[in-house]
């Protein structure tokens, strides 16, 4: 990326509309995230052991259910200013799903690293699984917002 493109991207990110969209994105993400954290805890109770593999599996299962809820919420709220009336829903859902799967990999990797490589259990005790997942989800949301704004919910130009 050239310095000029980087500056353009940064200046677009700091626009009020973009910041407002990001705040909405965080709220929708938080709602879906809280539901996912609760769902992960329920799944964890059903799993036979507390190992990194089962922990990662529980995160992945819950994240998959959150993809659909997130797409609907972000399309209706976070990016409601984007005219998507003529947008191919299958294409935008495919793009969103690809970004969400990338987010799944990031969230899973970050949460496992936070949970098992940092002394979070000393700080959070029995809440260390949920806290690791929540922190990882927040970190990943910064990445996925940028990707979704550029690829899934972008404005169509008149001449395209």
WOTAMO-V103689 format. One record per backbone hydrogen bond with DSSP energy under -0.5 kcal/mol. CO is the residue of the C=O (numbers start at 1). NH is the residue of the N-H. E is the energy in kcal/mol with one decimal. If there is no record, write none. Layout:
CO NH E
CO NH E
//
This chain:
2 6 -2.5
3 7 -2.5
4 8 -2.3
5 9 -2.7
6 10 -2.6
7 11 -2.8
8 12 -2.1
9 13 -2.0
10 14 -1.4
12 15 -1.2
15 19 -2.7
16 20 -2.8
17 21 -2.3
18 22 -2.6
19 23 -2.4
20 24 -2.2
21 25 -2.7
22 26 -2.5
23 27 -2.1
24 28 -2.9
25 29 -2.7
26 30 -2.6
27 31 -2.5
28 32 -2.7
29 33 -3.0
30 34 -3.1
31 35 -1.9
32 36 -2.4
33 37 -3.0
34 38 -2.3
35 39 -2.4
36 40 -2.9
37 41 -2.1
38 42 -1.9
39 43 -2.6
40 44 -2.7
41 45 -1.6
42 46 -0.9
43 46 -0.9
43 47 -0.9
44 47 -0.6
49 51 -1.0
51 55 -2.6
52 56 -2.6
53 57 -2.2
54 58 -2.4
55 59 -2.0
56 60 -2.4
57 61 -2.4
58 62 -1.9
59 63 -2.4
60 64 -1.8
61 65 -1.4
62 66 -1.8
63 67 -1.1
64 67 -0.5
64 68 -0.7
65 69 -1.2
66 70 -2.8
67 71 -2.5
68 72 -2.1
69 73 -2.3
70 74 -3.2
71 75 -2.5
72 76 -2.2
73 77 -2.4
73 78 -0.9
74 79 -3.0
77 80 -1.3
79 82 -1.6
81 83 -0.5
82 84 -0.9
84 87 -1.2
87 89 -0.8
88 92 -2.5
89 93 -2.8
90 94 -2.2
91 95 -2.5
92 96 -2.6
93 97 -2.8
94 98 -2.5
95 99 -2.4
96 100 -2.8
97 101 -2.7
98 102 -2.1
99 103 -2.6
100 104 -2.5
101 105 -2.2
102 106 -2.4
103 107 -3.5
104 108 -2.9
105 109 -2.7
106 110 -3.3
107 111 -2.8
108 112 -2.5
109 113 -2.4
110 114 -3.0
111 115 -2.8
112 116 -2.8
113 117 -2.4
113 118 -0.6
114 118 -0.8
114 120 -0.6
118 120 -1.5
118 121 -0.5
119 122 -0.7
119 123 -0.9
120 124 -3.4
121 125 -1.9
124 127 -2.3
125 128 -1.7
127 131 -2.8
128 132 -2.3
129 133 -2.0
130 134 -2.5
131 135 -2.6
132 136 -2.2
133 137 -2.2
134 138 -2.0
135 139 -2.2
136 140 -2.3
137 141 -1.8
138 142 -1.0
139 142 -0.6
139 143 -0.9
140 144 -2.6
141 145 -2.3
142 146 -1.3
143 147 -1.9
144 148 -2.9
145 149 -2.7
146 150 -1.6
147 151 -2.2
148 152 -1.5
148 153 -2.8
157 160 -1.7
//
